[in-house]
């Protein structure tokens, strides 16, 4: 047996060095593989967004036989699971954690439902898809151009549907509704969708420097106002006021872009609104403050439903009467919604579910609004942060006058906000690292782009 007393590099050390060299050499390949996987996942999320908002199955004959949304969701989920294999841990933003908490509360409420089968289908087959797509959106969208593209898809889809509905003059009881189904089939839902994308139109208007594109976006804003008036939706009118005020404040005043246009635009919008409004709609708007002007009794009916939802939340504070079961004739007097997302959710899944719901969007709004007022961030990011803030303000109004807690539309806004906060924080980290202040930024993770 021989003993090696030489002063050379030990065998074990050489082997470990070779391992480390191989790992460092494979780092670029891992990054490239991760980038490819994330690109595929983003493509699937983008395809899902197009299918959800544009609804090609209602436009193209035979498209309904192809489950494009399910295919896109499956691809996104598969690539997301593959990406998890290369991570030590999964860091979830607070908004996603609150969404998971809301989903958990809905699951706990199922056994206490007045119709367990209906609640199970709603939570497991419908709301679970919302949780999944938001999780995929937050993980796949990692750059501002990708986020902007998703926002553009949603905005362009709503604009197209509004224009087509105006041309086709599709109506329900004298009120314009979307020419296609889904979230645009009901006049109130169409008005809500228009009000939520209005701030994005402001953002695209101020972002571009092309005078022709500015003119197109300005005409688009006025056209959407006309379409919203055609729906005769009182809730949509209130949401439009909130979206406009939020846009002028967060996108215009705070972003400090095109102040002359910001001063002129409200007058043009008011002129269009007054010109499009006819006597019947004017009376409906006045009935918001004077219930005696309500001609069909909907004001009194909604007031009664709101009171009933509060009563159910008070008598069933822990788990409610079951997700989706407020409309049960035994609870509301005849399969009707509460027309208030906050109280309806508390009545159906307990007060804690409503707390998670409100907390989720308030937290998102607070974080995104900080970005819009910080001059350290890029101007385009600040503009879209302001637009998201204004859209969330409109959402708070929409959620107060309609039942949208089980629709994916508001959760898309939360996902957009979460992604924008992550992107702005990543940019700030890189800039601070270049300036030699990386550790200081790490201690300020909870304050993205706050000067």
C-alpha positions as CSV (number, residue, x, y, z in Angstrom):
1,X,0.0,0.0,0.0
2,X,1.5,3.3,-1.0
3,X,0.9,6.7,0.5
4,X,1.0,9.9,-1.7
5,X,2.7,12.7,0.4
6,X,3.0,15.1,-2.5
7,X,1.9,18.6,-2.2
8,X,-0.2,18.6,-5.4
9,X,-4.0,19.1,-5.5
10,X,-5.8,16.3,-3.8
11,X,-7.9,14.0,-5.9
12,X,-11.1,14.9,-4.1
13,X,-10.5,18.6,-4.6
14,X,-9.8,18.1,-8.3
15,X,-13.0,16.2,-8.7
16,X,-15.0,18.9,-6.9
17,X,-13.4,21.5,-9.1
18,X,-14.4,19.6,-12.2
19,X,-17.9,19.4,-10.9
20,X,-18.1,23.1,-10.2
21,X,-16.6,23.9,-13.6
22,X,-19.2,21.7,-15.3
23,X,-22.0,23.5,-13.3
24,X,-20.7,26.9,-14.2
25,X,-20.4,25.9,-17.8
26,X,-23.9,24.6,-17.8
27,X,-25.3,27.8,-16.3
28,X,-25.8,29.5,-19.7
29,X,-27.5,26.4,-21.0
30,X,-29.8,26.4,-17.9
31,X,-30.6,30.1,-18.4
32,X,-31.4,29.5,-22.1
33,X,-33.6,26.5,-21.3
34,X,-35.4,28.5,-18.6
35,X,-35.9,31.4,-21.1
36,X,-37.3,29.0,-23.7
37,X,-39.7,27.3,-21.2
38,X,-40.9,30.7,-20.0
39,X,-41.4,31.9,-23.6
40,X,-43.6,28.9,-24.3
41,X,-45.5,29.4,-21.1
42,X,-46.1,33.1,-22.0
43,X,-47.2,32.2,-25.5
44,X,-49.8,29.8,-24.0
45,X,-51.0,32.6,-21.6
46,X,-51.2,35.0,-24.5
47,X,-53.2,32.5,-26.5
48,X,-55.6,31.9,-23.6
49,X,-56.1,35.7,-23.2
50,X,-56.9,36.1,-26.9
51,X,-59.4,33.2,-26.8
52,X,-61.0,34.5,-23.6
53,X,-61.5,38.1,-24.6
54,X,-61.9,37.7,-28.4
55,X,-64.1,34.6,-28.2
56,X,-63.3,33.2,-31.7
57,X,-65.8,30.4,-31.2
58,X,-68.5,33.0,-31.5
59,X,-67.0,34.5,-34.7
60,X,-65.6,31.6,-36.6
61,X,-67.9,28.7,-37.6
62,X,-66.7,25.4,-36.2
63,X,-64.2,27.0,-33.8
64,X,-66.3,25.9,-30.9
65,X,-65.3,22.3,-31.6
66,X,-61.6,23.1,-30.9
67,X,-60.9,23.5,-27.2
68,X,-58.2,26.2,-27.8
69,X,-58.5,27.6,-24.3
70,X,-58.0,24.2,-22.7
71,X,-55.0,23.4,-24.9
72,X,-53.4,26.8,-24.2
73,X,-54.0,26.3,-20.4
74,X,-52.6,22.8,-20.5
75,X,-49.4,23.9,-22.4
76,X,-48.9,26.8,-19.9
77,X,-49.4,24.5,-17.0
78,X,-47.0,21.9,-18.4
79,X,-44.2,24.4,-19.0
80,X,-44.8,25.9,-15.6
81,X,-44.4,22.6,-13.9
82,X,-41.2,21.9,-15.9
83,X,-39.8,25.3,-14.8
84,X,-40.4,24.3,-11.2
85,X,-38.0,21.4,-11.5
86,X,-35.1,23.9,-11.9
87,X,-36.1,26.0,-8.9
88,X,-35.1,25.6,-5.3
89,X,-38.3,27.2,-4.1
90,X,-41.4,29.0,-5.5
91,X,-41.8,32.6,-4.4
92,X,-45.4,33.7,-4.7
93,X,-46.4,37.4,-4.4
94,X,-48.9,38.4,-1.7
95,X,-51.7,38.9,-4.2
96,X,-51.4,35.3,-5.4
97,X,-51.2,34.0,-1.8
98,X,-54.4,35.9,-1.0
99,X,-56.1,34.4,-4.1
100,X,-55.0,30.9,-2.9
101,X,-56.5,31.8,0.5
102,X,-59.7,32.8,-1.1
103,X,-59.8,29.6,-3.1
104,X,-59.2,27.6,0.1
105,X,-62.0,29.4,1.9
106,X,-64.4,28.7,-1.0
107,X,-63.4,25.0,-0.7
108,X,-64.1,25.0,3.0
109,X,-67.6,26.5,2.3
110,X,-68.7,23.7,-0.1
111,X,-69.8,21.2,2.6
112,X,-72.0,23.9,4.2
113,X,-73.7,24.8,0.9
114,X,-77.4,24.5,0.4
115,X,-76.5,22.7,-2.9
116,X,-73.2,21.0,-2.5
117,X,-73.0,19.8,-6.1
118,X,-73.6,23.3,-7.6
119,X,-71.0,24.9,-5.3
120,X,-68.5,22.1,-6.0
121,X,-68.8,22.6,-9.8
122,X,-68.4,26.4,-9.4
123,X,-65.3,26.2,-7.2
124,X,-63.5,23.2,-8.7
125,X,-64.4,23.6,-12.4
126,X,-64.7,27.3,-12.7
127,X,-62.8,29.3,-10.0
128,X,-59.9,26.9,-10.0
129,X,-59.2,27.9,-13.6
130,X,-59.0,31.5,-12.5
131,X,-56.4,30.6,-9.8
132,X,-54.4,28.6,-12.3
133,X,-54.3,31.2,-15.1
134,X,-53.4,34.0,-12.7
135,X,-50.6,31.8,-11.2
136,X,-49.3,31.1,-14.8
137,X,-49.6,34.8,-15.8
138,X,-47.6,36.0,-12.8
139,X,-44.9,33.4,-13.4
140,X,-44.7,33.7,-17.2
141,X,-44.9,37.4,-17.8
142,X,-41.4,38.7,-16.8
143,X,-40.9,41.8,-19.1
144,X,-42.8,45.0,-19.6
145,X,-43.3,44.4,-23.4
146,X,-45.1,41.1,-22.7
147,X,-47.3,42.7,-20.1
148,X,-48.1,45.6,-22.5
149,X,-49.0,43.0,-25.1
150,X,-51.5,41.3,-22.8
151,X,-53.1,44.6,-21.9
152,X,-53.4,45.5,-25.6
153,X,-55.1,42.2,-26.4
154,X,-57.8,42.8,-23.7
155,X,-58.3,46.5,-24.8
156,X,-58.4,45.7,-28.5
157,X,-60.9,42.9,-27.9
158,X,-63.3,45.1,-25.9
159,X,-63.0,47.9,-28.6
160,X,-63.8,45.4,-31.4
161,X,-66.8,43.9,-29.6
162,X,-68.1,47.4,-28.8
163,X,-67.8,48.5,-32.4
164,X,-69.4,45.3,-33.8
165,X,-72.2,45.6,-31.3
166,X,-72.9,49.2,-32.3
167,X,-73.0,48.2,-36.0
168,X,-75.2,45.1,-35.5
169,X,-77.4,47.0,-33.0
170,X,-77.8,43.9,-30.8
171,X,-80.1,44.7,-27.9
172,X,-81.9,43.2,-24.9
173,X,-85.0,45.1,-23.8
174,X,-83.8,48.2,-25.6
175,X,-80.3,48.1,-24.1
176,X,-77.2,47.3,-26.2
177,X,-75.4,44.1,-25.4
178,X,-72.4,42.4,-26.9
179,X,-72.7,40.6,-30.2
180,X,-71.0,37.6,-28.7
181,X,-71.6,35.8,-25.5
182,X,-69.4,35.3,-22.4
183,X,-68.6,38.3,-20.4
184,X,-70.0,40.6,-23.0
185,X,-73.5,39.1,-23.4
186,X,-75.1,41.1,-20.6
187,X,-75.4,45.0,-21.1
188,X,-74.1,45.6,-17.5
189,X,-71.2,43.2,-18.1
190,X,-70.3,44.9,-21.4
191,X,-70.5,48.3,-19.8
192,X,-68.2,47.1,-17.0
193,X,-65.7,45.7,-19.5
194,X,-65.6,49.1,-21.3
195,X,-65.1,51.1,-18.1
196,X,-62.2,48.8,-17.0
197,X,-60.3,49.2,-20.3
198,X,-60.9,52.9,-20.6
199,X,-57.7,53.8,-18.5
200,X,-55.7,51.6,-20.8
201,X,-56.9,53.6,-23.8
202,X,-55.6,56.7,-21.9
203,X,-52.2,55.0,-21.4
204,X,-51.9,54.0,-25.1
205,X,-52.9,57.6,-26.0
206,X,-50.2,59.2,-23.9
207,X,-47.6,56.6,-24.6
208,X,-47.4,57.1,-28.4
209,X,-45.8,60.1,-29.9
210,X,-47.4,59.6,-33.3
211,X,-50.0,62.2,-33.9
212,X,-52.1,59.8,-36.1
213,X,-52.1,57.1,-33.4
214,X,-53.1,59.7,-30.8
215,X,-56.0,60.7,-33.0
216,X,-57.1,57.0,-33.3
217,X,-56.9,56.4,-29.6
218,X,-58.8,59.7,-28.9
219,X,-61.6,58.6,-31.3
220,X,-61.6,55.2,-29.6
221,X,-62.2,56.7,-26.2
222,X,-65.1,58.7,-27.5
223,X,-66.5,55.7,-29.3
224,X,-66.3,53.6,-26.1
225,X,-68.2,56.3,-24.2
226,X,-70.9,56.2,-26.9
227,X,-71.1,52.4,-26.6
228,X,-71.3,52.5,-22.9
229,X,-74.2,54.9,-23.0
230,X,-76.0,52.6,-25.4
231,X,-76.0,49.9,-22.7
232,X,-78.1,52.1,-20.5
233,X,-76.1,50.8,-17.5
234,X,-76.1,52.9,-14.4
235,X,-73.3,50.9,-12.8
236,X,-71.3,51.3,-16.0
237,X,-71.9,55.1,-15.9
238,X,-70.5,55.3,-12.3
239,X,-67.6,53.1,-13.2
240,X,-66.9,55.3,-16.2
241,X,-66.7,58.3,-14.0
242,X,-64.4,56.5,-11.7
243,X,-62.2,55.3,-14.5
244,X,-62.0,58.8,-16.1
245,X,-61.2,60.5,-12.9
246,X,-58.6,57.9,-12.0
247,X,-57.0,58.2,-15.5
248,X,-56.8,62.0,-15.3
249,X,-55.2,61.8,-11.9
250,X,-52.9,58.8,-12.1
251,X,-52.1,58.8,-15.9
252,X,-52.3,62.5,-16.5
253,X,-51.5,64.5,-13.4
254,X,-49.1,62.1,-11.8
255,X,-47.3,60.9,-14.9
256,X,-47.0,64.6,-16.1
257,X,-47.5,63.7,-19.7
258,X,-49.4,65.8,-22.3
259,X,-51.0,68.2,-19.9
260,X,-52.7,70.2,-22.7
261,X,-54.4,67.0,-23.9
262,X,-55.4,66.1,-20.3
263,X,-57.1,69.5,-20.0
264,X,-59.0,69.2,-23.4
265,X,-59.9,65.5,-23.1
266,X,-62.5,65.8,-20.3
267,X,-64.5,68.4,-22.3
268,X,-64.5,66.2,-25.3
269,X,-65.7,63.3,-23.2
270,X,-68.4,65.3,-21.6
271,X,-69.6,66.5,-25.0
272,X,-69.7,63.0,-26.3
273,X,-71.5,61.7,-23.2
274,X,-74.2,64.4,-23.3
275,X,-74.6,64.0,-27.0
276,X,-75.1,60.3,-26.8
277,X,-77.4,60.4,-23.8
278,X,-81.1,60.5,-24.5
279,X,-84.1,61.1,-22.2
280,X,-84.6,57.5,-21.0
281,X,-81.0,57.1,-20.0
282,X,-80.9,60.5,-18.4
283,X,-83.8,59.5,-16.2
284,X,-82.1,56.2,-15.3
285,X,-79.0,58.2,-14.2
286,X,-81.0,60.6,-12.1
287,X,-82.7,57.6,-10.4
288,X,-79.3,56.9,-8.8
289,X,-80.0,59.8,-6.5
290,X,-83.8,59.9,-6.8
291,X,-85.3,56.4,-6.5
292,X,-88.7,57.7,-7.3
293,X,-87.6,58.1,-11.0
294,X,-86.9,54.4,-11.3
295,X,-89.5,53.3,-13.8
296,X,-89.1,49.5,-13.6
297,X,-88.5,49.1,-9.8
298,X,-85.0,47.7,-10.2
299,X,-83.6,50.2,-7.6
300,X,-85.9,48.9,-4.9
301,X,-85.3,45.3,-5.9
302,X,-81.5,45.7,-5.7
303,X,-81.8,47.4,-2.4
304,X,-83.7,44.4,-1.1
305,X,-81.2,41.9,-2.5
306,X,-78.3,43.9,-0.9
307,X,-80.1,43.8,2.5
308,X,-80.7,40.1,2.1
309,X,-77.0,39.4,1.3
310,X,-76.1,41.3,4.5
311,X,-78.6,39.2,6.5
312,X,-77.2,35.9,5.2
313,X,-73.6,37.1,5.9
314,X,-74.6,37.9,9.5
315,X,-76.4,34.6,10.0
316,X,-73.8,32.5,8.3
317,X,-70.5,34.4,9.0
318,X,-68.1,31.5,8.8
319,X,-68.9,29.6,5.6
320,X,-72.0,31.3,4.2
321,X,-74.7,29.5,2.3
322,X,-72.4,28.0,-0.3
323,X,-70.4,29.5,-3.3
324,X,-72.8,30.5,-6.0
325,X,-75.9,29.8,-3.9
326,X,-77.1,33.3,-3.1
327,X,-79.1,33.0,-6.3
328,X,-80.9,30.0,-4.9
329,X,-84.6,30.7,-4.5
330,X,-84.4,29.7,-0.8
331,X,-81.9,32.4,-0.2
332,X,-82.7,35.4,-2.5
333,X,-86.3,34.7,-3.4
334,X,-85.7,33.6,-7.0
335,X,-82.2,32.9,-8.5
336,X,-81.0,36.5,-8.5
337,X,-77.6,38.0,-7.8
338,X,-76.9,40.4,-5.0
339,X,-75.4,42.9,-7.4
340,X,-72.6,43.5,-4.9
341,X,-69.5,41.3,-5.1
342,X,-68.4,42.1,-1.5
343,X,-71.6,41.2,0.3
344,X,-72.5,38.3,-2.0
345,X,-69.2,36.7,-1.4
346,X,-69.6,37.1,2.4
347,X,-73.1,35.6,2.1
348,X,-71.9,32.7,0.0
349,X,-68.5,31.8,1.5
350,X,-68.3,33.6,4.8
351,X,-67.0,37.0,5.9
352,X,-63.4,35.8,5.7
353,X,-63.8,35.2,1.9
354,X,-64.9,38.8,1.4
355,X,-61.9,40.0,3.5
356,X,-59.5,38.0,1.3
357,X,-61.2,39.4,-1.8
358,X,-61.0,43.0,-0.7
359,X,-57.5,42.7,0.8
360,X,-56.2,41.2,-2.5
361,X,-57.3,44.2,-4.7
362,X,-56.6,46.9,-2.1
363,X,-53.0,45.6,-1.7
364,X,-52.5,45.4,-5.5
365,X,-53.9,49.0,-5.9
366,X,-51.6,50.3,-3.1
367,X,-48.5,48.7,-4.6
368,X,-49.2,49.8,-8.2
369,X,-50.2,53.3,-7.3
370,X,-46.8,53.8,-5.7
371,X,-45.1,53.2,-9.0
372,X,-47.2,55.8,-10.9
373,X,-46.0,58.6,-8.6
374,X,-42.3,57.7,-8.5
375,X,-40.1,59.4,-11.1
376,X,-37.4,56.9,-10.6
377,X,-39.3,54.4,-12.7
378,X,-39.4,54.4,-16.5
379,X,-42.0,56.8,-18.0
380,X,-43.9,54.0,-19.8
381,X,-44.1,51.9,-16.7
382,X,-45.4,54.8,-14.7
383,X,-48.1,55.5,-17.4
384,X,-49.3,51.9,-17.3
385,X,-49.1,51.8,-13.5
386,X,-51.4,54.8,-13.5
387,X,-53.7,53.1,-15.9
388,X,-53.9,50.0,-13.8
389,X,-54.5,52.1,-10.7
390,X,-57.4,53.9,-12.5
391,X,-58.8,50.6,-13.7
392,X,-58.7,49.2,-10.2
393,X,-60.6,52.2,-9.0
394,X,-63.2,51.5,-11.6
395,X,-63.3,47.9,-10.5
396,X,-64.0,48.8,-6.9
397,X,-67.1,50.6,-8.2
398,X,-68.1,47.8,-10.6
399,X,-67.8,45.2,-7.8
400,X,-70.1,47.4,-5.6
401,X,-72.9,47.4,-8.1
402,X,-72.5,43.9,-9.8
403,X,-71.6,40.4,-9.0
404,X,-68.3,39.6,-10.7
405,X,-66.4,37.8,-8.0
406,X,-66.4,34.5,-10.0
407,X,-65.4,36.1,-13.3
408,X,-61.8,36.1,-14.4
409,X,-61.7,39.7,-15.6
410,X,-60.9,41.4,-12.2
411,X,-58.3,38.8,-11.4
412,X,-56.5,39.6,-14.7
413,X,-56.2,43.1,-13.3
414,X,-54.7,41.8,-10.1
415,X,-52.3,39.7,-12.2
416,X,-51.3,42.7,-14.3
417,X,-50.6,44.7,-11.2
418,X,-48.5,41.9,-9.5
419,X,-46.4,41.5,-12.7
420,X,-45.9,45.3,-13.0
421,X,-44.7,45.5,-9.4
422,X,-42.3,42.6,-9.9
423,X,-40.9,44.1,-13.1
424,X,-40.4,47.6,-11.6
425,X,-38.7,46.0,-8.6
426,X,-36.4,44.0,-10.8
427,X,-35.4,47.1,-12.8
428,X,-34.7,49.0,-9.7
429,X,-32.6,46.1,-8.3
430,X,-30.5,46.1,-11.5
431,X,-30.0,49.8,-11.4
432,X,-29.1,49.8,-7.7
433,X,-26.7,46.9,-8.2
434,X,-25.0,48.8,-11.0
435,X,-24.7,51.8,-8.6
436,X,-23.4,49.6,-5.8
437,X,-26.6,49.8,-3.6
438,X,-27.9,46.2,-4.1
439,X,-28.2,45.3,-0.4
440,X,-30.1,48.5,0.3
441,X,-32.7,47.6,-2.4
442,X,-33.0,44.1,-1.1
443,X,-34.1,45.6,2.3
444,X,-36.8,47.6,0.5
445,X,-38.5,44.9,-1.5
446,X,-41.8,45.7,0.0
447,X,-41.7,49.2,-1.5
448,X,-41.3,48.8,-5.2
449,X,-40.2,52.0,-7.0
450,X,-40.8,54.2,-4.0
451,X,-38.4,57.1,-3.8
